[in-house]
Amino acid sequence: MMAQIKEDKLNLGARKFNMWIFIFTSFMLFAAFSSGFIVYSGGNGHGLNVILPHAFMYSTLVLVISSVTLFISSRAAKQLQFEKQRRFLWITFFLGIAFFAVQIYAWYILAYKMGIYFINPNASRSFIYVFSGVHLLHVFAGLLVLLNTIRATYRNTPQVMNLFKMEMASIFWHFLDIIWIYLYVFLLLNQY
């Protein structure tokens, strides 16, 4: 019994370590994109020269609210309030879907209302699509992590695993929130 508990702790620790490696790698990817943008726009004198659609601001608010709902869900899990945990996990998931939809709408505004496409003479503007597109891929992965966590709440999952899944989902989802806030502010500061 004691050997099994030790083995489970090692397995959970390895999973958490892998999550942190993935987050560090993703952070470095976004740092590389930011550096690429700075080098390109600074060296050629090309800024975005565009006012970002308000949809990006709305999606940012949706993502921040989703982090709050995930925090509430995580706290409910620790207090053994499983219905509340599940309810706020679902709310977080649907807010993630809403974020995804609003981001796609922002692309629609950029392309069809503002005439700014991924391929254009000012490659700085392409970075808007690169930043938000790669972030959306991460959001899609985050939605899968949330679904896995939600699924566990419908099963007879031991509390240790329930809390572990909540912790993993929280780490990843809050990382997505922080990265998007950084990207949004970065783009805002480089509009002109």
C-alpha positions in Angstrom: 0.0 0.0 0.0 2.7 2.5 1.0 4.8 1.6 -2.1 1.7 2.3 -4.3 1.2 5.7 -2.7 4.9 6.6 -3.3 4.6 5.5 -6.9 1.4 7.5 -7.4 3.1 10.6 -6.0 6.1 10.1 -8.4 3.7 9.8 -11.3 1.8 12.9 -10.4 5.1 14.8 -9.8 6.3 13.8 -13.3 3.1 14.9 -14.9 3.3 18.3 -13.1 6.9 18.6 -14.2 5.9 17.9 -17.8 3.2 20.6 -17.6 5.8 23.2 -16.4 8.2 22.2 -19.2 5.3 22.7 -21.7 4.5 26.1 -20.1 8.1 27.2 -20.2 8.4 26.1 -23.9 5.2 27.9 -24.8 6.5 31.0 -23.0 9.7 30.9 -25.0 7.7 30.5 -28.2 5.7 33.7 -27.5 8.9 35.5 -26.4 10.5 34.5 -29.8 7.4 35.8 -31.6 7.6 39.1 -29.7 11.3 39.4 -30.4 10.6 38.7 -34.1 8.0 41.4 -34.2 10.3 43.9 -32.5 13.2 43.2 -34.8 11.1 43.3 -37.9 9.1 46.4 -37.0 12.0 48.3 -35.6 14.4 47.5 -38.4 12.0 48.4 -41.2 10.1 51.1 -39.5 6.9 49.1 -39.9 4.5 49.2 -37.0 1.1 47.8 -37.0 -0.4 51.1 -38.0 -3.8 49.8 -37.1 -6.3 50.2 -34.3 -7.0 46.8 -32.9 -10.7 45.7 -33.0 -12.6 46.1 -29.7 -13.3 42.3 -29.9 -9.8 41.7 -28.6 -10.6 43.7 -25.5 -13.9 41.8 -25.0 -12.1 38.4 -25.4 -9.6 39.5 -22.8 -12.4 40.2 -20.4 -14.0 36.8 -21.1 -10.7 35.1 -20.4 -10.1 37.0 -17.2 -13.7 36.0 -16.0 -13.0 32.4 -17.0 -9.9 32.4 -14.7 -12.1 33.7 -11.8 -14.7 30.9 -12.4 -11.9 28.3 -12.5 -10.6 29.6 -9.2 -14.1 29.3 -7.7 -14.3 25.7 -9.1 -10.9 24.9 -7.6 -11.8 26.3 -4.2 -15.1 24.3 -4.3 -13.1 21.1 -5.0 -11.0 21.7 -2.0 -14.1 22.2 0.1 -15.7 19.0 -1.2 -18.5 20.9 -3.0 -18.5 18.7 -6.1 -21.6 20.1 -7.7 -20.3 23.6 -7.4 -16.9 22.5 -8.7 -18.6 20.9 -11.8 -20.9 23.9 -12.4 -18.0 26.4 -12.4 -15.8 24.1 -14.5 -18.6 24.0 -17.1 -18.9 27.8 -16.9 -15.1 28.1 -17.4 -15.3 25.7 -20.4 -18.1 27.7 -22.1 -16.3 31.0 -21.4 -13.3 29.4 -23.1 -15.5 28.6 -26.1 -16.7 32.2 -26.0 -13.2 33.5 -26.0 -12.4 31.3 -29.0 -15.5 32.7 -30.9 -14.7 36.3 -30.1 -11.1 35.9 -31.3 -12.4 34.4 -34.6 -14.8 37.4 -34.8 -11.8 39.7 -34.3 -10.1 38.1 -37.2 -13.3 38.6 -39.3 -13.2 42.3 -38.4 -9.5 42.6 -39.3 -9.9 40.8 -42.6 -13.3 41.8 -43.9 -14.0 45.2 -42.3 -10.4 46.5 -42.0 -8.8 44.8 -45.0 -5.9 43.4 -43.0 -5.1 39.9 -44.0 -2.5 37.4 -42.8 -0.5 38.0 -46.0 -0.1 41.7 -46.6 2.6 44.2 -47.6 3.2 45.1 -43.9 4.3 41.8 -42.3 4.0 43.4 -38.9 0.3 43.1 -39.2 0.7 39.4 -39.8 1.9 39.1 -36.3 -1.6 39.9 -35.0 -2.7 36.6 -36.6 0.4 34.7 -35.5 0.1 35.8 -31.8 -3.7 35.2 -31.6 -3.6 32.1 -33.7 -0.9 30.3 -31.8 -2.6 31.4 -28.6 -5.9 29.9 -29.9 -4.1 26.6 -30.4 -3.1 26.7 -26.7 -6.7 27.6 -25.8 -8.0 24.6 -27.7 -5.5 22.4 -25.7 -6.8 24.1 -22.5 -10.4 23.3 -23.4 -9.3 19.6 -23.8 -7.7 19.8 -20.3 -10.9 21.3 -18.9 -13.0 18.6 -20.5 -10.8 15.9 -19.0 -11.1 17.5 -15.6 -14.9 17.8 -16.0 -15.1 14.2 -17.1 -13.3 13.2 -13.9 -16.0 14.9 -11.8 -18.6 12.6 -13.2 -16.7 9.5 -12.2 -15.8 8.2 -8.8 -12.4 9.8 -8.9 -10.4 9.8 -5.7 -10.1 13.3 -4.1 -6.3 13.3 -4.6 -6.7 12.8 -8.4 -9.6 15.3 -8.5 -7.5 18.0 -6.8 -4.5 17.1 -9.0 -6.6 17.5 -12.2 -7.9 20.8 -10.9 -4.4 22.0 -10.2 -3.2 21.0 -13.6 -6.2 22.6 -15.3 -5.7 25.8 -13.2 -2.0 26.0 -13.9 -2.5 25.7 -17.7 -5.6 27.9 -17.9 -4.2 30.8 -15.8 -1.0 30.6 -17.9 -3.2 31.1 -21.0 -4.8 34.1 -19.3 -1.5 35.7 -18.5 0.0 35.0 -21.9 -3.1 36.6 -23.6 -3.0 39.6 -21.4 0.7 40.1 -22.3 0.0 39.6 -26.0 -2.9 42.0 -26.0 -1.0 44.7 -24.1 2.0 44.1 -26.4 -0.2 44.6 -29.5 -1.9 47.7 -28.0 1.5 49.3 -27.3 2.6 48.6 -30.8 -0.5 49.8 -32.7 1.3 52.8 -34.2 
